[in-house]
Amino acid sequence: MYKSKLLLLLLSGCICSCLFGQENIRSGAKEQVLSPEVHPDNSVTFRLVAPDATRVFLKGNWTTESSFPDGKIPMVKSNSIWSYTASGLPSDLFLYNVEIDGVLVNDPLNVYQIRDVNRTFNYFITNGERADLYKVQEVPHGTVAKRWYDSPTLGMTRRMTVYTPPGYEEGKEKYPVLYLLHGMGGDEEAWPTLGRAAQILDNMIARGQVKPMIVVMPNGHVSNTAAPGESSKGLYPIGFATPDVGTGKMEESFIDVVRFIEENYRVQAKKSSRAIAGLSMGGSHTLFTSAFLPDYFDYIGLFSAAFRMNDKAQSPVFSDFDHRLTKQKENGYRLYWIGMGKDDFLYETGQQFRKKLEEHGMMYHYHESEGGHTWSNWRTYLTLFLPKLFQ
Amino acid sequence: MYKSKLLLLLLSGCICSCLFGQENIRSGAKEQVLSPEVHPDNSVTFRLVAPDATRVFLKGNWTTESSFPDGKIPMVKSNSIWSYTASGLPSDLFLYNVEIDGVLVNDPLNVYQIRDVNRTFNYFITNGERADLYKVQEVPHGTVAKRWYDSPTLGMTRRMTVYTPPGYEEGKEKYPVLYLLHGMGGDEEAWPTLGRAAQILDNMIARGQVKPMIVVMPNGHVSNTAAPGESSKGLYPIGFATPDVGTGKMEESFIDVVRFIEENYRVQAKKSSRAIAGLSMGGSHTLFTSAFLPDYFDYIGLFSAAFRMNDKAQSPVFSDFDHRLTKQKENGYRLYWIGMGKDDFLYETGQQFRKKLEEHGMMYHYHESEGGHTWSNWRTYLTLFLPKLFQ
């Protein structure tokens, strides 16, 4: 067949489990079972085709231990399909897995997954105001780039994620910069995936609520050059980079990040056009970096921040910290924003850090939310913090 | 505790299943079970912790139906852990899933996954010469960006992946461009993930085997603006974009892709510095686009190419195709490269297209490989094609 009827063949299902374009082309003949199915009222139905399984549970990050043992919701079998409908979920992004005969795995019908440390979770997004900020909308989109930079301080070439706003590449304008830092389990992929940073920026810029800005998401683990699988360390096993936590090296080497951005992007290289924010460990990096470089940042954001993470560490970052805070106050800043959840295990730490700022007579904005140490809160904090920047 | 001992607490396992930095931090106390474990001799051990499962299979893209029914390898249980060791795999990247009591899912111990159409597969990379090209090595790395461009021909803003070589952003040099197209099941994420395009380019440029170049990976489905989950269509269900296949619209609108790149990147905007290559449907796009724009490309690569995918389609791309080929020949080109696997279901189509080129007196380079319509072949073809470009 010279004039091949490949498409026709494929559509008619003749090229069964075969390989076309990609190796995996499923036959379209089977009725499609959907999971998850998000209904208009934010109830969500999960389904699993498992005729031979004996016990199937759903484990979502919205389920609590109090409502179900181990937070595991039993799914119910009917005609080979196990299902469960969660009702009335709030407007947000959610993570979940399914447990099949005792093994926690991904929902095989949902290709959308996010890695968090050394596990992957399926995700879905419900409807409503908050979720609308996390979805890809028909608005101009910025560029998301994975880029490598030299860190002379660390003697490494390292990977970062850079968001440039719509119009950046085509224009001549100079932009302000937000440095956005992840937590202890994260890397340069955390804010772009779990944090939906690019979607939030695209949507809030399009609404005119947020100034167009460059957002720089570096890797906060100084013993790693890049996220798991993206460095020359190879794929396995995934080391959990704890020894580098709280050493002060991230803060000491932060100047390399800023220098790289200011030499390679069209930016407003001045204090009033620089912001830094981070969650948990990244909050610790944020507060120490902004005090270590007290003439660098006019906008500081602490999201569920940790404070000092290693009391033993010898670093100029920690020595004389109170003096550095004084200097930061003298130099002035426009916003010191603190977000904390009522149930966060770092709540007390947060209150004590507020007291420290008050002792120094440093102004700050405090936002206390429901909930704890969660990406749901961190996404929200980002949407609250962004509109206050560079105004 | 003002000077918090959080790190210590965490390491000692006190913050059990808790939430720090990322929401998911596993206790490090448990002994780590590895899966997959790639041994130095390229045998690979897969493990699944599933005390209560009754039947566990491994399904890899290297297993054949002839060696195991349905290509499913039974795993063997010992002390709650199911395992299987595959021996002597070639040097390559492989995909697999596990089947637990009848349900095909991802290996829960392996976070590395690639989406292929509407399924996800775990992947691993063995050792050896070929695999070395697919791994992240300690070499200078290019930038990989997801970027949106306007297509006036289609009346859409669309997403593409752009690889810029190491040094691009810092320098002033102008670069040649390879346009690299995916197959029918793919999108702008296929070559960067399944194809390991960025790793191949980084490694071969570092070895001096390949000229530094920009590689542009657009989305070949003109009814979509972006890959599943990355467009305003939302997450579910994942439509399989067949109606747009073979309409000629991709070829007609290709000028928008080239124009965007040449207006927005430092490129050598001339025929001798433009290459186009594609696999399967992308091979069809390649051959028709290069003939439709006969003064654009000096390098053409067909990887397991389909020919005409919709005989009924009305498009200037298909009308008078032989005349366009004649024009392409008259204009001249430096390389017409064809790669095809002996077992490819498009093998005959490929031979007939070769005959057509011969009837037109058009020179081409033909590479026939073992195997069929597989990413293993397409990655190899890329490594063979790249060194011939822009020399």
Boltz contact constraints between the chains, C-beta under 6 A:
constraints:
  - contact:
      token1: [A, 2]
      token2: [B, 352]
      max_distance: 6.0
  - contact:
      token1: [A, 3]
      token2: [B, 308]
      max_distance: 6.0
  - contact:
      token1: [A, 3]
      token2: [B, 311]
      max_distance: 6.0
  - contact:
      token1: [A, 4]
      token2: [B, 307]
      max_distance: 6.0
  - contact:
      token1: [A, 4]
      token2: [B, 349]
      max_distance: 6.0
  - contact:
      token1: [A, 6]
      token2: [B, 306]
      max_distance: 6.0
  - contact:
      token1: [A, 6]
      token2: [B, 309]
      max_distance: 6.0
  - contact:
      token1: [A, 7]
      token2: [B, 245]
      max_distance: 6.0
  - contact:
      token1: [A, 7]
      token2: [B, 246]
      max_distance: 6.0
  - contact:
      token1: [A, 7]
      token2: [B, 309]
      max_distance: 6.0
  - contact:
      token1: [A, 7]
      token2: [B, 310]
      max_distance: 6.0
  - contact:
      token1: [A, 19]
      token2: [B, 373]
      max_distance: 6.0
  - contact:
      token1: [A, 20]
      token2: [B, 184]
      max_distance: 6.0
  - contact:
      token1: [A, 21]
      token2: [B, 183]
      max_distance: 6.0
  - contact:
      token1: [A, 21]
      token2: [B, 184]
      max_distance: 6.0
  - contact:
      token1: [A, 21]
      token2: [B, 185]
      max_distance: 6.0
  - contact:
      token1: [A, 21]
      token2: [B, 186]
      max_distance: 6.0
  - contact:
      token1: [A, 21]
      token2: [B, 280]
      max_distance: 6.0
  - contact:
      token1: [A, 21]
      token2: [B, 281]
      max_distance: 6.0
  - contact:
      token1: [A, 22]
      token2: [B, 116]
      max_distance: 6.0
  - contact:
      token1: [A, 22]
      token2: [B, 117]
      max_distance: 6.0
  - contact:
      token1: [A, 22]
      token2: [B, 183]
      max_distance: 6.0
  - contact:
      token1: [A, 22]
      token2: [B, 185]
      max_distance: 6.0
  - contact:
      token1: [A, 22]
      token2: [B, 186]
      max_distance: 6.0
  - contact:
      token1: [A, 23]
      token2: [B, 374]
      max_distance: 6.0
  - contact:
      token1: [A, 23]
      token2: [B, 375]
      max_distance: 6.0
  - contact:
      token1: [A, 24]
      token2: [B, 116]
      max_distance: 6.0
  - contact:
      token1: [A, 24]
      token2: [B, 117]
      max_distance: 6.0
  - contact:
      token1: [A, 24]
      token2: [B, 119]
      max_distance: 6.0
  - contact:
      token1: [A, 25]
      token2: [B, 185]
      max_distance: 6.0
  - contact:
      token1: [A, 34]
      token2: [B, 237]
      max_distance: 6.0
  - contact:
      token1: [A, 50]
      token2: [B, 103]
      max_distance: 6.0
  - contact:
      token1: [A, 52]
      token2: [B, 101]
      max_distance: 6.0
  - contact:
      token1: [A, 52]
      token2: [B, 102]
      max_distance: 6.0
  - contact:
      token1: [A, 53]
      token2: [B, 101]
      max_distance: 6.0
  - contact:
      token1: [A, 100]
      token2: [B, 100]
      max_distance: 6.0
  - contact:
      token1: [A, 100]
      token2: [B, 103]
      max_distance: 6.0
  - contact:
      token1: [A, 101]
      token2: [B, 52]
      max_distance: 6.0
  - contact:
      token1: [A, 101]
      token2: [B, 53]
      max_distance: 6.0
  - contact:
      token1: [A, 101]
      token2: [B, 101]
      max_distance: 6.0
  - contact:
      token1: [A, 102]
      token2: [B, 52]
      max_distance: 6.0
  - contact:
      token1: [A, 103]
      token2: [B, 50]
      max_distance: 6.0
  - contact:
      token1: [A, 103]
      token2: [B, 100]
      max_distance: 6.0
  - contact:
      token1: [A, 104]
      token2: [B, 108]
      max_distance: 6.0
  - contact:
      token1: [A, 105]
      token2: [B, 105]
      max_distance: 6.0
  - contact:
      token1: [A, 105]
      token2: [B, 108]
      max_distance: 6.0
  - contact:
      token1: [A, 106]
      token2: [B, 106]
      max_distance: 6.0
  - contact:
      token1: [A, 108]
      token2: [B, 104]
      max_distance: 6.0
  - contact:
      token1: [A, 108]
      token2: [B, 105]
      max_distance: 6.0
  - contact:
      token1: [A, 111]
      token2: [B, 115]
      max_distance: 6.0
  - contact:
      token1: [A, 111]
      token2: [B, 118]
      max_distance: 6.0
  - contact:
      token1: [A, 111]
      token2: [B, 120]
      max_distance: 6.0
  - contact:
      token1: [A, 112]
      token2: [B, 229]
      max_distance: 6.0
  - contact:
      token1: [A, 112]
      token2: [B, 235]
      max_distance: 6.0
  - contact:
      token1: [A, 115]
      token2: [B, 111]
      max_distance: 6.0
  - contact:
      token1: [A, 116]
      token2: [B, 22]
      max_distance: 6.0
  - contact:
      token1: [A, 116]
      token2: [B, 24]
      max_distance: 6.0
  - contact:
      token1: [A, 117]
      token2: [B, 22]
      max_distance: 6.0
  - contact:
      token1: [A, 117]
      token2: [B, 24]
      max_distance: 6.0
  - contact:
      token1: [A, 118]
      token2: [B, 111]
      max_distance: 6.0
  - contact:
      token1: [A, 119]
      token2: [B, 24]
      max_distance: 6.0
  - contact:
      token1: [A, 120]
      token2: [B, 111]
      max_distance: 6.0
  - contact:
      token1: [A, 136]
      token2: [B, 231]
      max_distance: 6.0
  - contact:
      token1: [A, 136]
      token2: [B, 232]
      max_distance: 6.0
  - contact:
      token1: [A, 137]
      token2: [B, 232]
      max_distance: 6.0
  - contact:
      token1: [A, 138]
      token2: [B, 232]
      max_distance: 6.0
  - contact:
      token1: [A, 141]
      token2: [B, 148]
      max_distance: 6.0
  - contact:
      token1: [A, 143]
      token2: [B, 145]
      max_distance: 6.0
  - contact:
      token1: [A, 143]
      token2: [B, 147]
      max_distance: 6.0
  - contact:
      token1: [A, 144]
      token2: [B, 146]
      max_distance: 6.0
  - contact:
      token1: [A, 145]
      token2: [B, 143]
      max_distance: 6.0
  - contact:
      token1: [A, 145]
      token2: [B, 145]
      max_distance: 6.0
  - contact:
      token1: [A, 146]
      token2: [B, 144]
      max_distance: 6.0
  - contact:
      token1: [A, 147]
      token2: [B, 143]
      max_distance: 6.0
  - contact:
      token1: [A, 148]
      token2: [B, 141]
      max_distance: 6.0
  - contact:
      token1: [A, 169]
      token2: [B, 264]
      max_distance: 6.0
  - contact:
      token1: [A, 183]
      token2: [B, 21]
      max_distance: 6.0
  - contact:
      token1: [A, 183]
      token2: [B, 22]
      max_distance: 6.0
  - contact:
      token1: [A, 184]
      token2: [B, 20]
      max_distance: 6.0
  - contact:
      token1: [A, 184]
      token2: [B, 21]
      max_distance: 6.0
  - contact:
      token1: [A, 185]
      token2: [B, 21]
      max_distance: 6.0
  - contact:
      token1: [A, 185]
      token2: [B, 22]
      max_distance: 6.0
  - contact:
      token1: [A, 185]
      token2: [B, 25]
      max_distance: 6.0
  - contact:
      token1: [A, 186]
      token2: [B, 21]
      max_distance: 6.0
  - contact:
      token1: [A, 186]
      token2: [B, 22]
      max_distance: 6.0
  - contact:
      token1: [A, 229]
      token2: [B, 112]
      max_distance: 6.0
  - contact:
      token1: [A, 231]
      token2: [B, 136]
      max_distance: 6.0
  - contact:
      token1: [A, 232]
      token2: [B, 136]
      max_distance: 6.0
  - contact:
      token1: [A, 232]
      token2: [B, 137]
      max_distance: 6.0
  - contact:
      token1: [A, 232]
      token2: [B, 138]
      max_distance: 6.0
  - contact:
      token1: [A, 235]
      token2: [B, 112]
      max_distance: 6.0
  - contact:
      token1: [A, 237]
      token2: [B, 34]
      max_distance: 6.0
  - contact:
      token1: [A, 245]
      token2: [B, 7]
      max_distance: 6.0
  - contact:
      token1: [A, 246]
      token2: [B, 7]
      max_distance: 6.0
  - contact:
      token1: [A, 264]
      token2: [B, 169]
      max_distance: 6.0
  - contact:
      token1: [A, 280]
      token2: [B, 21]
      max_distance: 6.0
  - contact:
      token1: [A, 281]
      token2: [B, 21]
      max_distance: 6.0
  - contact:
      token1: [A, 306]
      token2: [B, 6]
      max_distance: 6.0
  - contact:
      token1: [A, 307]
      token2: [B, 4]
      max_distance: 6.0
  - contact:
      token1: [A, 308]
      token2: [B, 3]
      max_distance: 6.0
  - contact:
      token1: [A, 309]
      token2: [B, 6]
      max_distance: 6.0
  - contact:
      token1: [A, 309]
      token2: [B, 7]
      max_distance: 6.0
  - contact:
      token1: [A, 310]
      token2: [B, 7]
      max_distance: 6.0
  - contact:
      token1: [A, 311]
      token2: [B, 3]
      max_distance: 6.0
  - contact:
      token1: [A, 349]
      token2: [B, 4]
      max_distance: 6.0
  - contact:
      token1: [A, 352]
      token2: [B, 2]
      max_distance: 6.0
  - contact:
      token1: [A, 373]
      token2: [B, 19]
      max_distance: 6.0
  - contact:
      token1: [A, 374]
      token2: [B, 23]
      max_distance: 6.0
  - contact:
      token1: [A, 375]
      token2: [B, 23]
      max_distance: 6.0
